Amino acid sequence: MSAPILDRSDAGTDGRVALDVSDLTVDLRTPTGTVRAVDHVSFLARRGETLALLGESGCGKSMTAQALVGLLEPIASVTDGSIVLDDVDLVTAKDSVRRELAGTELAIVFQDALTALNPVYTVGTQLAEPFRIHRKMSRKKARREAIELMRHVGIPEPESRADSYPHQFSGGMRQRLLIAMAVALSPTVLLADEPTTALDVTVQAQIMELLKRLREEHDMAVVLITHDLALVAEQADRVAIMYAGNVVETGPVDEVFGNPRHPYTKGLLDSVPVSAERGADLKSIGGTPPDLHSIPSGCVYQARCPLARARCVQERPVLDVVGDDRKAACHFSEETPNV
């Protein structure tokens, strides 16, 4: 089932919107009842740019990614909203349509490459599979494409290593293989879910540089899911800050980080150590995120917010315009810089 791309105020004028997520809502089934893991989340991903979904663990980032690629069942389901990709609403699309778009239009890189790769097949066989399924290539031609992919992402001696198994590669090399599989068919949108987890700093930089190069070569939209503020500052063009399943602020990274308009964003930035002196105070956000079984009816951040007032308890703030290509969900966003 098709749907037009929505007329959204933050879509810009360049017509390069690749992914339009509007009011996405995901309910999660738990032994103690159903909870709302993602609550009317909206954002855009544009070709040639990296959008970061940033927030603490448990804020709904990965659940959002799983909703985008249709990996929620059987524990969760999309109950509202739309995910428009290539004029198709993935929420209402048939499974056959989703399969056609998987890899060709939308792909994902998971954080645990060893789990994502099949341990009983050689990497050459796994890299060749997208070409055999979607391009109907012969086994021989698909293998040639797989070897070229390996070379393209920096795997040494790809001709011989194509016959190796995932466990015979280092963590960084496995992540390169996973990225190679994701970009094999030049997708429009690439989701990168914590792609540098458990990698050392040097390898992290190499992986992110690889993603940046591939984004530029294929003119992809990259959605980077992370809790690493430094990574977002270095690699992303725009950011959507998530808290308790809600997007609380969006905008260009340099503007959001330079002048945050939501207290949660300000708290995250203030938590980054700026002094290397022994004994220097470390700032943190007091309290913990709310339990999903007891999300407050007003502002989701009220219990930890230094600006919280009676209105915050009674009324949920909407994600509203606070500047050019910027939005924040706070009743008192103009006071945030002074917190």
Secondary structure, 3 states (H helix, E strand, C coil): CECCCCCCCCCCCCCCEEEEEEEEEEEEEECCEEEEEEEEEEEEEECCCEEEEECCCCCCHHHHHHHHHCCCCCCEEEEEEEEEECCEECCCCCHHHHHHHECCCEEEECCCHHHHCCCCCCHHHHHHHHHHHHCCCCHHHHHHHHHHHHHHCCCCCHHHHCCCCHHHCCHHHHHHHHHHHHHCCCCCEEEEECCCCCCCHHHHHHHHHHHHHHHHHHCCEEEEEECCHHHHHHHCCEEEEEECCEEEEEEEHHHHHHCCCCHHHHHHHHCCCCCCCCCCCCCCCCCCCCCHHHCCCCCCCHHHCCCCCHHHHHCCCCCEEEECCEEECCCCHHHHHHC
